[in-house]
Amino acid sequence: MACILVFVEQRNGNIRKASLEALSEAKRLASGAGWSVCAVLAGHSVAAKAAELGAYGASKVYVADEERLARYSSEAYAAVVREAAAKCAPSALFMAGTALGHDLSGRVAARLGWGCLADVTKLAVEGGTLVATRPVYSGKALATVDGGATPAVLTLRPNVFPAATGGTAAEVETLPPAPGDIRAVVKEILAKEGGELDVAEADVIVSGGRGIKGPENFALIRELAGLLGAAVGASRAVVDAGWIDHANQVGQTGKVVSPSLYIACGISGAIQHLAGMSSSKIIVAINKDPDAPIFKVADYGIVGDLFQVVPPLIAEIRKLKAEA
């Protein structure tokens, strides 16, 4: 029986939502094709999380749980994934399309001698073969790739595939320790204070561009985002100008996002930005230039000065919340 192996990413012992989406998509494909789904989980003090992955479709979970794996190491994690792949001989390996997933996928694919498909947005099984769809040319076109007989590593774009429960507890197998000669290790992580939502995983994003005129006006963007329970995003122009951190950048050179709602404030819509957010389910654009490219992909557009549009919008949302 063919098998799909899913690498499950965790951060500080918590399973990332994007990995649950990848696991659920693997289960959907496997159910229709008569395949099985296995998962591999690496970290420290994560063994208790393994059985829970059955609810998202894994019938078996391979776990590497040791202190040396507490912090991500591409070399060590790749060794763990290769060990799991050797045990279940998968036809494909899925990973979430996060920063970690993109880093790890290339190394694992090279070590296994497999192909690698990044940023997949649609999957199907046709005639027993996995077929993937992914955006190309900065999102201007979609390429459909037939996996053929050779296994491949695929990264799945976050927030595109739904995370669905309904399975049963998974069988758990412990993997042997990672190789002892890990050459590069992370000694310390300096986390940014503030605890803002990560745009890569947020279901709602409010982004600001050069139209906000200065870094001090991101307070307006943050206020709207706070009312909507949204993450704060930004265009490359304002990140390059030093108005906001690179972690907030949405776009081809930032983070690719697919939220349910994306609100673009004062963003013209350069190609690299559109490539990072055009797959959002609903796009609302606010821009005073009626010819701004962002309106070509927007579901709803407001032609106007964001400083005249956003404050009344905030006031209305506050009013609705007060009445609820």
Kinemage of the C-alpha trace (Angstrom):
@kinemage 1
@onewidth
@group {chain A} dominant
@subgroup {mainchain}
@vectorlist {calphas} color= white
{ca met a 1} P 0.000 0.000 0.000
{ca ala a 2} L 1.263 3.456 -0.911
{ca cys a 3} L 1.914 5.829 1.945
{ca ile a 4} L 2.151 9.594 2.481
{ca leu a 5} L 4.560 10.677 5.196
{ca val a 6} L 3.937 14.059 6.835
{ca phe a 7} L 6.575 15.957 8.797
{ca val a 8} L 4.795 17.610 11.725
{ca glu a 9} L 6.376 20.840 12.855
{ca gln a 10} L 6.221 21.967 16.472
{ca arg a 11} L 7.278 25.133 18.227
{ca asn a 12} L 7.921 25.060 21.969
{ca gly a 13} L 6.107 21.748 22.137
{ca asn a 14} L 2.989 23.010 20.364
{ca ile a 15} L 1.986 21.531 17.019
{ca arg a 16} L 1.769 24.190 14.317
{ca lys a 17} L -1.592 24.634 12.621
{ca ala a 18} L -0.010 24.523 9.163
{ca ser a 19} L 1.240 20.987 9.853
{ca leu a 20} L -2.245 19.856 10.886
{ca glu a 21} L -3.490 21.231 7.566
{ca ala a 22} L -0.863 19.216 5.685
{ca leu a 23} L -1.747 16.105 7.671
{ca ser a 24} L -5.474 16.534 7.001
{ca glu a 25} L -4.846 16.978 3.280
{ca ala a 26} L -2.740 13.813 3.249
{ca lys a 27} L -5.640 11.967 4.904
{ca arg a 28} L -8.120 13.302 2.333
{ca leu a 29} L -5.959 12.127 -0.547
{ca ala a 30} L -5.170 8.784 1.063
{ca ser a 31} L -8.820 8.014 1.805
{ca gly a 32} L -9.764 8.338 -1.843
{ca ala a 33} L -6.777 6.370 -3.133
{ca gly a 34} L -6.661 3.578 -0.553
{ca trp a 35} L -3.314 4.780 0.806
{ca ser a 36} L -2.091 5.124 4.371
{ca val a 37} L -0.811 8.200 6.229
{ca cys a 38} L 2.136 8.307 8.610
{ca ala a 39} L 3.649 11.264 10.447
{ca val a 40} L 7.041 12.091 11.902
{ca leu a 41} L 7.489 14.388 14.903
{ca ala a 42} L 10.803 15.640 16.282
{ca gly a 43} L 11.528 17.694 19.385
{ca his a 44} L 11.896 17.465 23.150
{ca ser a 45} L 9.029 16.445 25.470
{ca val a 46} L 6.730 16.051 22.475
{ca ala a 47} L 5.931 12.345 22.737
{ca ala a 48} L 2.614 13.089 24.446
{ca lys a 49} L 1.498 15.023 21.371
{ca ala a 50} L 2.081 12.112 19.001
{ca ala a 51} L -1.083 10.099 19.631
{ca glu a 52} L -3.200 13.237 19.129
{ca leu a 53} L -2.109 13.383 15.489
{ca gly a 54} L -4.367 10.420 14.769
{ca ala a 55} L -7.329 12.773 15.009
{ca tyr a 56} L -6.007 14.562 11.919
{ca gly a 57} L -5.434 11.422 9.884
{ca ala a 58} L -2.170 9.742 10.907
{ca ser a 59} L -2.419 6.002 11.432
{ca lys a 60} L 1.170 5.820 12.680
{ca val a 61} L 3.475 8.450 14.145
{ca tyr a 62} L 7.259 8.160 14.320
{ca val a 63} L 8.636 10.181 17.220
{ca ala a 64} L 12.161 11.397 17.899
{ca asp a 65} L 12.074 12.879 21.401
{ca glu a 66} L 15.336 14.010 22.917
{ca glu a 67} L 16.849 17.156 24.402
{ca arg a 68} L 19.163 17.752 21.430
{ca leu a 69} L 16.097 18.180 19.210
{ca ala a 70} L 14.484 20.851 21.375
{ca arg a 71} L 15.714 23.518 18.942
{ca tyr a 72} L 15.565 23.093 15.196
{ca ser a 73} L 18.655 21.790 13.437
{ca ser a 74} L 18.300 21.126 9.716
{ca glu a 75} L 20.964 18.440 9.890
{ca ala a 76} L 19.435 16.589 12.853
{ca tyr a 77} L 15.824 16.963 11.740
{ca ala a 78} L 16.693 15.776 8.238
{ca ala a 79} L 18.252 12.645 9.755
{ca val a 80} L 15.043 12.012 11.719
{ca val a 81} L 12.859 12.396 8.641
{ca arg a 82} L 15.120 10.094 6.617
{ca glu a 83} L 14.859 7.456 9.354
{ca ala a 84} L 11.063 7.665 9.268
{ca ala a 85} L 11.044 7.496 5.465
{ca ala a 86} L 13.191 4.368 5.571
{ca lys a 87} L 10.610 2.690 7.798
{ca cys a 88} L 7.446 3.472 5.851
{ca ala a 89} L 8.802 3.888 2.264
{ca pro a 90} L 6.428 6.750 1.379
{ca ser a 91} L 5.314 7.729 -2.104
{ca ala a 92} L 5.408 11.387 -1.026
{ca leu a 93} L 6.539 13.495 1.906
{ca phe a 94} L 4.434 16.514 2.923
{ca met a 95} L 5.632 19.486 4.977
{ca ala a 96} L 4.005 22.770 5.890
{ca gly a 97} L 5.247 25.634 3.742
{ca thr a 98} L 6.692 27.550 6.686
{ca ala a 99} L 10.205 28.986 6.944
{ca leu a 100} L 11.287 25.771 8.673
{ca gly a 101} L 9.494 23.603 6.129
{ca his a 102} L 11.135 25.336 3.179
{ca asp a 103} L 14.553 24.997 4.786
{ca leu a 104} L 14.124 21.342 5.709
{ca ser a 105} L 12.406 20.176 2.512
{ca gly a 106} L 15.351 20.940 0.251
{ca arg a 107} L 17.853 19.183 2.512
{ca val a 108} L 15.648 16.100 2.905
{ca ala a 109} L 14.925 15.909 -0.829
{ca ala a 110} L 18.637 16.103 -1.614
{ca arg a 111} L 19.504 13.423 0.940
{ca leu a 112} L 16.796 11.081 -0.364
{ca gly a 113} L 17.445 11.846 -4.038
{ca trp a 114} L 13.833 12.936 -4.520
{ca gly a 115} L 12.255 15.854 -6.308
{ca cys a 116} L 10.950 18.852 -4.387
{ca leu a 117} L 7.823 20.925 -5.054
{ca ala a 118} L 7.395 24.138 -3.052
{ca asp a 119} L 4.294 26.170 -2.235
{ca val a 120} L 1.680 23.656 -3.409
{ca thr a 121} L -1.894 24.986 -3.338
{ca lys a 122} L -3.883 22.033 -4.722
{ca leu a 123} L -3.447 18.261 -4.723
{ca ala a 124} L -5.182 15.309 -6.355
{ca val a 125} L -4.599 11.634 -7.055
{ca glu a 126} L -5.144 10.732 -10.706
{ca gly a 127} L -4.659 7.162 -11.871
{ca gly a 128} L -2.751 6.316 -8.719
{ca thr a 129} L -0.358 9.246 -9.224
{ca leu a 130} L -0.093 12.351 -7.088
{ca val a 131} L -0.707 15.559 -9.061
{ca ala a 132} L 0.192 18.934 -7.545
{ca thr a 133} L -0.691 22.499 -8.521
{ca arg a 134} L 1.533 25.427 -7.559
{ca pro a 135} L 1.806 29.095 -8.567
{ca val a 136} L 4.640 30.132 -10.902
{ca tyr a 137} L 5.908 33.430 -12.364
{ca ser a 138} L 5.099 35.334 -9.141
{ca gly a 139} L 1.577 33.948 -9.079
{ca lys a 140} L 0.724 34.945 -12.652
{ca ala a 141} L 0.102 31.312 -13.668
{ca leu a 142} L -0.492 27.896 -12.127
{ca ala a 143} L 1.596 24.850 -12.986
{ca thr a 144} L 0.229 21.331 -12.677
{ca val a 145} L 2.948 18.792 -11.969
{ca asp a 146} L 2.568 15.022 -12.326
{ca gly a 147} L 4.587 13.362 -9.576
{ca gly a 148} L 5.253 10.263 -11.682
{ca ala a 149} L 6.822 7.172 -10.181
{ca thr a 150} L 9.537 9.015 -8.238
{ca pro a 151} L 8.682 10.109 -4.667
{ca ala a 152} L 8.796 13.833 -3.965
{ca val a 153} L 8.920 16.241 -1.043
{ca leu a 154} L 6.118 18.805 -1.156
{ca thr a 155} L 5.594 21.931 0.940
{ca leu a 156} L 1.934 22.926 1.265
{ca arg a 157} L 1.002 26.597 1.469
{ca pro a 158} L -0.454 27.390 4.926
{ca asn a 159} L -4.134 28.363 5.273
{ca val a 160} L -5.079 26.813 1.933
{ca phe a 161} L -5.951 23.288 3.078
{ca pro a 162} L -8.454 22.881 5.944
{ca ala a 163} L -7.394 21.114 9.134
{ca ala a 164} L -10.078 18.500 9.754
{ca thr a 165} L -10.436 16.097 12.662
{ca gly a 166} L -12.312 12.814 12.807
{ca gly a 167} L -9.650 10.123 12.969
{ca thr a 168} L -8.694 7.850 15.842
{ca ala a 169} L -5.630 7.585 18.064
{ca ala a 170} L -2.463 6.788 16.150
{ca glu a 171} L 0.071 4.059 16.764
{ca val a 172} L 3.310 5.584 18.064
{ca glu a 173} L 6.805 4.285 17.330
{ca thr a 174} L 9.943 5.778 18.844
{ca leu a 175} L 12.831 6.433 16.502
{ca pro a 176} L 16.467 5.852 17.517
{ca pro a 177} L 18.521 8.865 18.680
{ca ala a 178} L 19.663 11.364 16.069
{ca pro a 179} L 23.302 11.097 14.929
{ca gly a 180} L 25.773 12.189 17.583
{ca asp a 181} L 27.967 14.261 15.266
{ca ile a 182} L 25.598 17.171 14.611
{ca arg a 183} L 27.899 19.910 13.342
{ca ala a 184} L 25.646 22.942 13.739
{ca val a 185} L 23.334 23.550 16.682
{ca val a 186} L 21.207 26.471 17.856
{ca lys a 187} L 22.506 27.665 21.215
{ca glu a 188} L 20.038 30.460 21.902
{ca ile a 189} L 16.883 32.010 20.469
{ca leu a 190} L 16.209 35.687 21.110
{ca ala a 191} L 12.465 36.065 20.672
{ca lys a 192} L 10.990 39.443 19.870
{ca glu a 193} L 8.770 40.853 22.588
{ca gly a 194} L 5.186 41.838 21.899
{ca gly a 195} L 3.566 38.506 21.054
{ca glu a 196} L 1.991 39.631 17.759
{ca leu a 197} L 0.249 37.030 15.641
{ca asp a 198} L 2.348 35.458 12.899
{ca val a 199} L 1.035 36.521 9.481
{ca ala a 200} L 1.945 33.100 8.084
{ca glu a 201} L -0.690 31.429 10.279
{ca ala a 202} L -3.263 34.173 10.794
{ca asp a 203} L -6.803 33.785 9.490
{ca val a 204} L -7.212 37.562 9.171
{ca ile a 205} L -4.457 40.028 8.184
{ca val a 206} L -4.455 43.822 8.040
{ca ser a 207} L -1.467 45.124 6.074
{ca gly a 208} L -0.037 48.596 5.629
{ca gly a 209} L 1.994 49.990 2.765
{ca arg a 210} L 3.691 53.234 1.812
{ca gly a 211} L 0.311 54.938 1.858
{ca ile a 212} L 0.398 55.061 5.651
{ca lys a 213} L 3.099 57.768 5.231
{ca gly a 214} L 5.223 56.891 8.274
{ca pro a 215} L 6.011 54.247 10.903
{ca glu a 216} L 3.987 56.091 13.553
{ca asn a 217} L 0.804 55.462 11.556
{ca phe a 218} L 1.112 51.702 11.905
{ca ala a 219} L -0.743 52.349 15.179
{ca leu a 220} L -3.868 52.749 13.030
{ca ile a 221} L -3.217 49.421 11.305
{ca arg a 222} L -2.601 47.731 14.652
{ca glu a 223} L -5.795 49.177 16.093
{ca leu a 224} L -7.885 47.777 13.249
{ca ala a 225} L -6.045 44.444 13.440
{ca gly a 226} L -6.619 44.246 17.190
{ca leu a 227} L -10.377 44.718 16.788
{ca leu a 228} L -10.514 41.964 14.152
{ca gly a 229} L -8.189 39.567 15.987
{ca ala a 230} L -5.881 39.892 13.013
{ca ala a 231} L -2.152 39.835 12.359
{ca val a 232} L -0.342 42.961 11.181
{ca gly a 233} L 1.238 42.673 7.748
{ca ala a 234} L 3.306 45.018 5.620
{ca ser a 235} L 4.588 45.550 2.101
{ca arg a 236} L 8.249 45.266 1.215
{ca ala a 237} L 8.578 49.031 0.738
{ca val a 238} L 7.800 49.855 4.364
{ca val a 239} L 9.948 47.002 5.655
{ca asp a 240} L 12.891 48.218 3.564
{ca ala a 241} L 12.274 51.716 4.927
{ca gly a 242} L 12.590 50.361 8.467
{ca trp a 243} L 9.018 51.219 9.466
{ca ile a 244} L 8.245 47.689 10.665
{ca asp a 245} L 10.041 44.398 11.189
{ca his a 246} L 10.721 41.966 8.329
{ca ala a 247} L 8.695 39.323 10.199
{ca asn a 248} L 5.578 41.265 9.185
{ca gln a 249} L 6.418 41.379 5.476
{ca val a 250} L 3.948 39.742 3.119
{ca gly a 251} L 5.162 38.893 -0.351
{ca gln a 252} L 7.480 36.797 -2.447
{ca thr a 253} L 10.510 37.903 -0.422
{ca gly a 254} L 8.554 37.878 2.836
{ca lys a 255} L 5.855 35.436 3.888
{ca val a 256} L 3.297 33.851 1.596
{ca val a 257} L -0.142 33.980 3.214
{ca ser a 258} L -3.634 32.683 2.462
{ca pro a 259} L -5.957 34.069 5.152
{ca ser a 260} L -9.740 34.115 5.033
{ca leu a 261} L -9.624 37.926 5.004
{ca tyr a 262} L -6.810 40.208 3.821
{ca ile a 263} L -7.166 43.986 4.185
{ca ala a 264} L -4.576 46.015 2.271
{ca cys a 265} L -4.271 49.620 3.416
{ca gly a 266} L -2.241 51.968 1.249
{ca ile a 267} L -0.612 49.133 -0.707
{ca ser a 268} L -0.375 49.648 -4.467
{ca gly a 269} L 0.085 45.954 -5.250
{ca ala a 270} L 3.526 45.310 -6.670
{ca ile a 271} L 4.001 41.896 -8.272
{ca gln a 272} L 6.081 40.527 -5.379
{ca his a 273} L 3.363 41.529 -2.890
{ca leu a 274} L 0.544 40.051 -4.959
{ca ala a 275} L 2.491 36.796 -5.210
{ca gly a 276} L 2.401 36.559 -1.430
{ca met a 277} L -1.297 37.220 -0.780
{ca ser a 278} L -3.358 36.761 -3.965
{ca ser a 279} L -4.635 33.355 -2.796
{ca ser a 280} L -6.411 34.981 0.183
{ca lys a 281} L -10.074 34.012 0.240
{ca ile a 282} L -11.404 37.582 0.534
{ca ile a 283} L -9.267 40.629 -0.327
{ca val a 284} L -10.263 44.174 0.653
{ca ala a 285} L -8.152 46.996 -0.798
{ca ile a 286} L -8.096 50.608 0.400
{ca asn a 287} L -6.113 52.937 -1.860
{ca lys a 288} L -6.591 56.466 -3.187
{ca asp a 289} L -5.230 55.513 -6.626
{ca pro a 290} L -8.073 53.964 -8.663
{ca asp a 291} L -5.522 52.398 -11.034
{ca ala a 292} L -3.530 50.637 -8.302
{ca pro a 293} L -2.780 47.004 -9.299
{ca ile a 294} L -4.142 45.775 -5.937
{ca phe a 295} L -7.688 46.421 -7.210
{ca lys a 296} L -7.225 43.781 -9.934
{ca val a 297} L -7.125 41.014 -7.323
{ca ala a 298} L -9.404 42.606 -4.703
{ca asp a 299} L -12.896 41.281 -4.030
{ca tyr a 300} L -13.859 44.634 -2.509
{ca gly a 301} L -12.134 47.919 -3.255
{ca ile a 302} L -12.410 51.341 -1.619
{ca val a 303} L -10.928 54.225 -3.590
{ca gly a 304} L -10.043 56.790 -0.972
{ca asp a 305} L -7.515 58.082 1.532
{ca leu a 306} L -6.973 55.384 4.149
{ca phe a 307} L -6.853 58.094 6.857
{ca gln a 308} L -10.434 58.976 5.959
{ca val a 309} L -11.586 55.369 5.486
{ca val a 310} L -9.977 53.365 8.298
{ca pro a 311} L -10.986 55.513 11.339
{ca pro a 312} L -14.749 55.332 10.514
{ca leu a 313} L -14.316 51.595 9.884
{ca ile a 314} L -12.725 51.209 13.324
{ca ala a 315} L -15.555 53.231 14.875
{ca glu a 316} L -18.188 51.000 13.246
{ca ile a 317} L -16.483 47.815 14.380
{ca arg a 318} L -16.289 49.161 17.941
{ca lys a 319} L -19.986 50.000 17.765
{ca leu a 320} L -20.888 46.513 16.556
{ca lys a 321} L -18.800 44.922 19.281
{ca ala a 322} L -20.467 47.080 21.925
{ca glu a 323} L -23.927 46.022 20.694
{ca ala a 324} L -23.055 42.328 20.565
